[in-house]
Amino acid sequence: MTRPQNKEFEFLGVNHLALVCKDMAKTVEFYRDILGMPLIKTIDLPGGKGQHFFFDVGNGDCIAFFWFPDAPTAAPGVAAPENLPTRGNIRSAHGSMNHIAINVAADKFDEYYDKLKAKGIDVTDIFNHDNSDTQMSKDITKDVFVRSVYFFDPDGICLELAAWTAEFDESDVRHAPVRADGKPAEDMLPVS
């Protein structure tokens, strides 16, 4: 599959996504000890302002966490979703981070789902996302394009394991983006 190329910048992926945790020790236990992500860099911020730790999520990309001793408390339903998909409200505020989808191989997806459950992690049912009206299939069909499962980390950060099951082409980009007033930006319809 030939992927569209960025003609402005040669981006190499995500260096890191920086989040904020309440307890760095619990964060290390979850990401390193339960999910198996190598802890590759730790920083004590100057002047006792906190810590910044980096976990390798594969392909040289990282998920990083700040711990600030005086950070405001979590705000589920504002800064992050208050529920996992199918379990209630998943909206979060403008400018917030809704969830992190971690890419896994399709042939390992079911094994990893079972492994999360065996580790005692409260996971959703498996989502087989497709192009139907419900956007979900109980079974894996030729129309399923990604398989997902969702769970929370100790701070209520929504994580997803996601496995692509299809390759995309121009026909997969067919919706006009919606403006803040809820109206489609017809002038931004994909070119066919």
N, C-alpha and C positions, 0 to 999 in steps of 0.2 A: 504494500500500500504506500502510495506517495502522499506524505502529509504536507499540508500547506506550510510554506516557509515564511518566517518573519523577515521582511525586507528592510526593517529599520535597525534591529539589534539581533545579535547572535546569542540569544539566551540559552543557557545550558541546563535549565531546570530551576528548582527552588533550592537556594542555598540553605535557608532555614526559615521556619515559621516560629516566631517568638510568642509564647503564651505566658500567663501568670498563674502560679500555683500558691496554695495556702501553706503547704508543708513539703519542702523539698525532699525530705527523707521518704515520705509516702510516694512522691512522684518517682523517685529513683526506684523504689521497690516495685511500683507498677510497671513503668516503662522498661527498666533494665531486667528486673528479676522475673516478672510475670510475662511481659511481651517479648523479652529477649533482645531489646534494642541495645547495642553497645553504647555505654556512656563514654563519649570521646573527648570532652573538654569541660572543665569546671572552672568557674571564676567567682572569687569573692569580690564584690563591688567595693570600691574605695570608700573609706569613711563609714563602714558598717551599714551601707545602704542596701545590702541584700546579696543575692547570688544569681548567677546565670550559668545554667548547665545545658549541654548539647548532647542529644541522643541521635545516633545514626539510624535513619529509617530506610536505608538502601540507596544505591546509585549515587552515593556521595551527598545525598540530601539529608537534612536534619530537622528534627523537632526540638526546639529549645524552650527552656522555661526560665522565667525570672521568679525569684522569691523576694518580696519586699516586706520588711517587718511591719510597715504601717499601711499596707494596701487596703483599699476598701473591700468590703465583703462581696461575695458573689451576688449576681443579680439575674437568676434564671428567669427567662421570659423577656429579658431586656438585652443583656450582653451575650447571652447564650440561650439555646432552646431549653425550655423547662422539661421537655419529654423527648423520648426516642420516637422515631417514626412509628406510626400506628398506635402509639400509646398516649396521644394527646397533642397539645400545641407544640409545634416545632419552629414557630417563628422566632426571630430575634431582631433586634433593632438595626437600623441603618448603620453601617460602619462596624458592625459586630462580626465575629467569626462564628458561623453556624456550626460547622463540623469539619473534621479533617478526614479525608478519604485516603487510606493507605492502599496502594496498589499491590495486589497479589496475583500470582499465576492462576489461571482458571482451573488448571488440573490439580491445584492444591487447595482450592477454596473450601470444599466440603471437609477436608481433613482439618483445616485451620478453624473452621466453625466448631467442629467437635472438640478441638483442643481448647478453644476459649471456654466452652461450656464445662469441660473437665477441670479447668482451672478455677471454676466457681464464678466466672464473669456472667452477669445478667445480660444476655444478648437478645436481640429481637429474633423473630423468625427470619428465615432467608427471604430476601426480596429478589425476584427475577424481574428486573425492569425491562419492559417491552414498549412497543409503539401502539398498544391497544388503548381504548378509551380509559381503562382503569390504570394503565401504565404498569400493570403487574400481572405476572403469570405464575400460577402455582407450579407449573412444569417448565422445564427448559425447552423452549421452542426455537425455531430459526429466527423468530422476531425478537428474542431476548438479546439485549446489547450489553448489559452489565448485571452482575450478580452482587448483592450487597448484604451486609449484616451490620447492625449498629449497636454500640454500647457506650457507657460513660466511663471516664477515668475517675480517680478519686476526687477531683475538683468539679465534676459535672461537665467536663469537656466532652462533647459528643465525638466519638471516633467511629469510623466506618472501615471495614475491610471490603475492598471492591475489586472485582475481577472482570475485565473487559472480555466479552464473548463474541464481539463483532467488530468488523472494520467499517469505518465511516467513509462516505463519499459526499459529493455536493448535495445530494438529495436529503441529507441529514441536517442541513442548515436551511430551514424553511419558514422560520417564524420571525416576525418583526419584533424588535425589542419594545417594551412598554415604557412610556415616559412616567414621571412622578404623578401625573394626573390620571394615570390608569389607561390612557389612550395609546394605541399602537403607533410607533414612529414609522408610518408607511414609507417615508423617504429612505428608511434604512432596511427595507426588505432585501433579502439576499438576491444577488444577481444570478439569473439562471442562464 
